[in-house]
Amino acid sequence: MAHTNLLLCTAISVCLAATALAPPPDTTQQAPTTTTVRAGYYFAADANLQPLAHLDASLYTHLYYSSLAVHPTRRTLQLPADPAQARLLATFSRSLKAKNPALRTLLSVATAGTDAATAGAAAPDPAFAAMAADPASRAAFVDTAVQAARENGFDGIDVAWRFPASAIEMADFGFLASDFRAAAPPGFLLTATVYFSNHVFGAGADYPSEALAGSLDWVSVMAFGLRPAGAGPASFTAFDAPLYDAASHFSASYGVVSWLDAGVPAGKVVMGLPLYGRSWFLRNKANSGVGAPVVAAGPKQRGSNTTGAMSYAEVQALAATGAGRAPVMTSYDNASVSSYLAVGDVWVAFDGAAVVAEKLGFAARRGLLGYFLWPVNYDDANLTVSRRASEVWEQSRVSSDLRNTTGVRQGKAPLELPPALRSTAPASAPVPVPTSASFSWLCRNKLDPRLHLAVLVLLLHQQQ
């Protein structure tokens, strides 16, 4: 018995000493935890539509400068040559943070010519591909981009390569993300603007979801630009960003869930909402429903300078001015969670306030990190969508948390969905268990001291 007591005292002393000597966890390399994202992309090329001075920075937690491209021949970061654009880049972060010191800004490096009209266009980017394919040029590009971001006051980098066009380019995308993470200083944000993880847009390759999840703070899923291939400018009307589609994979919900199914945690997924509308000229004004025949892409807009797409502000202006000269019909489709506007022979699919509310409710129920608006300078003068989205997101998060905590069943979607979409918000990731755990490891790292003692007593008792 004396021998047993001696062993017990010795073991307790060793365990307590090990606990006392255990070094505190090193948090110097850990980035600040992002609890929620209310983000927006700001198109520098369309600064005239919404000057930075007009933005209410309190409506966002993160704002993206969009964007800088890869030089077409030099494989380097292409800085703006226009003096006005250069000034915008230099003052973007400083001017916005003066309004909201808590705001974090990111520099988006994207495919050249990014705009609303080309959202969803699966066009290859030879410059991006050439840069990412060569380890030397990739490393040089990463260093230059991080330096440019820091010199201009940005808190992070966004990689918006649309689209990697093959399995090799997808792999290079993963290497590029890893290189950015290795070069980034502590606390520096890294994100990527992506489409569906399984890439239903024809490239025939999946995103390297595991590599991206390990390197990035989150992925920003462009859940818009989703018109089926047959819905071109000379065929028929179609929703550009429906939340649900029972007949195809061209839906925002499918795009989001594709990343969850690929193993990316919901807390690293941010859902995109379009602030543009997709437009057509109807063949027959009397036939203005979804799937109605069209003859051409919609009218070119003076402000956004696009054909077949218009800003949210331009959609609202069309509705207001059209009322005096042509019938105006606005319709909300409950099954797909989409809306459209028909004014005379012009038909526009867009996300109105009701659509935004439903989409953000879906994102909150799925446990997503947040949302982004694309782009914020397409909002109207009152920033109607930005304000509504911010309000609804906070309400949806609180409501979703309460439902999940109290065990109340989530409400059904507007239509019956595949099992992957019907599931509730994914559970938190399991706590990793070490493959080989010694008794001293348990004492030092995981177990409560009282449990240490209980384990010791049990072990000693078994030895008697």
Helices and strands as residue ranges (DSSP letters): H 2-21, E 37-43, G 44-46, G 52-54, G 57-59, E 62-70, E 77-78, H 83-99, E 104-110, G 116-118, H 126-133, H 135-151, E 156-160, H 167-183, E 189-194, H 209-215, E 218-221, H 252-261, G 266-268, E 269-274, E 276-282, E 294-297, E 309-311, H 312-322, E 328-333, E 338-343, E 346-350, H 353-365, E 370-374, G 376-378, H 384-406, H 419-422, H 439-441, I 442-446, H 449-463
